[in-house]
Amino acid sequence: MAFPPQETVVILGTSRDDGNTWGTVQAVLGGRPVEVVNLSDTRFTAYDYRHRNEGDGFLPLVEAIVGKSFWILATPVYWYSMSAQLKVFFDRLSDLITIRKDLGRLLRGKSVAVVASGTDEAIPDGFEVPFQRTCGYLGMKYVGTFYLPYGKDDCASSSHLEAARKVGAAWISTQRTSENFSHGRSWRLWPLRAARY
Ligand SMILES: Cc1cc2nc3c(=O)[nH]c(=O)nc-3n(C[C@H](O)[C@H](O)[C@H](O)COP(=O)(O)O)c2cc1C
């Protein structure tokens, strides 16, 4: 099932805003107007058992995206795993089963896909496990991972880019209406970046 662009959000966790992972996201989106959260621009810290950071940007971020039915998590492969930015986001999901269970319950039934880039030809063994298992724990539906390998010159092959476009078409509908950006004002409180045509 393909999700409308306005029900989709990309959560980008990379150390290079305009790098290969962002390029992969753009290939998958294929110009569809999907909003993007750049975790590098979002202020929240690592999980704290004592929740001394509950006033940082994490909970407001989740409140802003919890209305979206389809989350695309975008990450480079760094040392055979997800990026640190995305891992901190994952660890903070623990807040949603402790101090904000009300918010955590709203995750149930949402769909999650992963977009990853790397230089190895294939995604590392076990890379998908944290995504599959975390989605299972939280009652979210894991759709799958799309991996795009880049050469040493940071270029992707045309066949891989075509595969990205096909995955995007399977995940996100092409519906383009004037309401695509008619979200409530709260959306603009975070550094959401609209993908350009
Ligand atoms: C710290 C670091 C670790 C990396 N580890 C891997 C790895 O384990 N496997 C891999 O295929 N590529 C690895 N790479 C290469 C990146 O995954 C690849 O260049 C990716 O497309 C970069 O995406 P970005 O531009 O969004 O950072 C690593 C790069 C860095 C900077």
The ligand as a Gaussian input file, in Angstrom:
#p B3LYP/6-31G(d) Opt

LIG

0 1
 C       32.170000       6.962000      10.317000
 C       31.853000       6.231000       9.043000
 C       31.647000       4.860000       9.066000
 C       31.298000       4.189000       7.907000
 N       31.081000       2.845000       7.978000
 C       30.622000       2.194000       6.861000
 C       30.270000       0.817000       6.920000
 O       30.392000       0.161000       7.947000
 N       29.793000       0.234000       5.796000
 C       29.645000       0.932000       4.617000
 O       29.181000       0.356000       3.619000
 N       29.970000       2.245000       4.534000
 C       30.447000       2.882000       5.620000
 N       30.743000       4.224000       5.563000
 C       30.499000       4.935000       4.298000
 C       29.138000       5.621000       4.341000
 O       28.125000       4.749000       4.807000
 C       28.716000       6.095000       2.963000
 O       29.692000       6.944000       2.416000
 C       27.369000       6.783000       3.054000
 O       26.773000       6.815000       1.778000
 C       27.516000       8.177000       3.615000
 O       26.271000       8.794000       3.712000
 P       26.198000      10.320000       4.194000
 O       26.751000      11.164000       3.064000
 O       24.747000      10.589000       4.453000
 O       27.031000      10.386000       5.429000
 C       31.149000       4.901000       6.687000
 C       31.377000       6.272000       6.672000
 C       31.720000       6.931000       7.823000
 C       31.946000       8.434000       7.793000

